[in-house]
């Protein structure tokens, strides 16, 4: 009797290797398509798949085949009213009235279109990007440890002594060690009682028995009540914990000089950073801080859409960020990322203060701080930051003036260390 | 030159068990004649027919189908039924229906387009895939209803299976027992090559081989069988030996001072002495620059192409045979009281869709439906045997009135599409299908109806249809013509035009692939029937 084999659970995605090879072969086209998608897409739709169009000629597999021409005879079913010798106009393409070769994708002679899944899209999108100084977040150097109970051990510090366990061990040991002697003792005692009951007993026998009993009792008494080998300690092990939480501070200038276009640029920058962080951390908090002359923490809606006017004091936002980080996001638990977008306009006395704030308070807390200037002209804030970025690795500054520049800027900011720009 | 001819003989031993007993019917006690068929007592109760299948129910249906098939003496490989999901079905589609195959991007492409069409609802998946292996593997799709599973079992596990075992082309050209092993070997070997030589190098060589796949089969000479053990143990020897032979092309030292007359003869001598039809074989054995592993990859592609060669030649016969038998088996089961009306209606609906032949000009028309034609032909042969008309007696004196089981078994075993149609297509069927043939000559401004389904046209239509299924007619005839041994080592291929039909535009691209494999320049000449070269293509050596 043959068995029916259930293969439903086995060998799923058998074709995945083939798909990988297909994607690999058309990497360039896919990269281009992804780049275009990133440039053109709405921000909220960023984490989606994308239809990729590849020209037919790029994926065709040529084989020798017959072309049009020459003479050929074909047979068709369903003759309606033709008689021998009838002449029929040649249909266009000369395919002899047939439906033509169906193209393999059902798309006619257009491009070969296929859908890149969200994961694959993001994969290409983030291709050869990596977190800066990622090594620091690697497990080996993670400062955070968590202690776990891990059963009991026979050595440890007195404060970890487990009394019940230790006593249980002691009782067991005492029973085990004294077992033979105790059995003997019981036997002799019974004998003694029997002897005493016997009227004609020999006093010497009685004496001998009593002596043996005394010796046994002494031996039993010598078994220690608690021995060092009985002691059990609670075992605790320290397990390194990769930090899986990150907080991202979005700092944006909402003063009058930041128009919608500039805000949009900033927004793309933040979203990209956010998407990027989602790939590395399980939990990500975002703190939105907007500022003009004063800074305030707001929700996302207000951050991007509320309009404010007024002058600009950048340091106010930095002060607020530092305050929030200190109170709510201890560095032992959180990876802190800062992203600041501004048009570079600042009250001129404030820029120096920004620099010192960053250098002394904020950068030590941050894994990374990125500054994006959405305007071309270099003002004193840019100069200060430039000077500072030369000194430290955790500060990156860039300029971008239109949406298409965001993507390369982003790549640049977080490019893998060592890989060419 | 004796050495060279020796190279062209493939030394892989023939694994086919007993070539002498080839087409003899092996199983004892098999029913061979319809007259011997025993009709069992009608079943008291029909098999349960809920919509959803279960393993137990499939088993029960299967055992009844098996018993019915045995009654008709269907000779099959052992069956292995496997339940798979739609996604796995698409996987199987993408790797040309095989359960394993080497990895290549083109299969990924296939998968993507299959999946896309399926998701959009452009196409339903085939209900079944069956693999010519021993045991014969049939895939049952999870989504099918019980009635459909029964249909698939009858169609694939008994119809196709017996065809694979019986048809002479399959017996001669494929070895069902070793194909899976061979594909596993091929997959592992290609993976190993990818690791050792990089994905790109392997991909390039596979691309080039695929371009020549249709020209990598032996059409006339019986090929050696695939065999895993020999393949592996002999591979190393073969690689070394082949490399050594190739060196003949490189020879720069004169082979002894020979007489002037000999020299002349030598120079006029061609290489290869005879044109070669199997381009991949020629390349595998003679391409001067290929590394041993590349030769092995060429060989793998060639072997796989050879394995599929019979399938390409027996579409109508194979599908027709399977359709005829599922129709016949399930109907018999109904007559025996095993199937309920509901099951019958369900599979008949699907059967009707499968054998629908849209007429020319119909929106759905895309050539002749092999299921329809094949099913009609076997059914018609049975009719001719059982109730011949005078016309049938005149056209098929050997068949009319004979035992139908014997006749269709003979037909299934000893023909391919081309000869099957040439032999058995009856005037009645031509009328039923309303076949007509159209002559399309480039020189004429219009096409001409050359024959229709009437007395004057039957033979002509049948001939034309038979020719239409001739692979040699469908694919251009391209052969290795010569190698310039003394000059630039360029390889010349020759296309012999069939009815003056030219090659299509893909030729130049394919030629580049040939050049990649050959390592030196490649030329292609297209010659008409008079032997005049009409067109030339060239591809330079790729560095």
Interface residues (C-beta under 8 A of the other chain):
Chain A: X1 X2 X4 X5 X6 X7 X8 X11 X12 X13 X14 X15 X17 X18 X19 X20 X21 X22 X23 X24 X25 X59 X60 X61 X62 X63 X64 X65 X66 X67 X68 X69 X70 X71 X72 X73 X74 X75 X76 X77 X78 X79 X80 X82 X83 X84 X85 X86 X87 X88 X89 X90 X94 X96 X97 X98 X99 X102 X104 X105 X106 X112 X113 X114 X115
Chain B: X55 X58 X59 X62 X78 X79 X80 X81 X82 X83 X84 X85 X87 X88 X90 X91 X94 X95 X103 X104 X105 X106 X107 X108 X109 X110 X111 X112 X113 X116 X117 X122 X135 X139 X140 X142 X199 X203 X207 X210 X211 X212 X213 X214 X215 X357 X358 X359 X360 X361 X362 X365 X366 X367 X368 X433 X434 X435 X436 X437 X438 X439 X440 X441 X442 X443 X445 X446 X447 X448 X449 X450 X451 X452 X453 X454 X456 X457 X461 X464 X465 X467 X468 X474 X475 X476 X478 X495 X497 X498 X499 X500 X501 X502 X503 X504 X505 X506 X507 X509 X510 X513
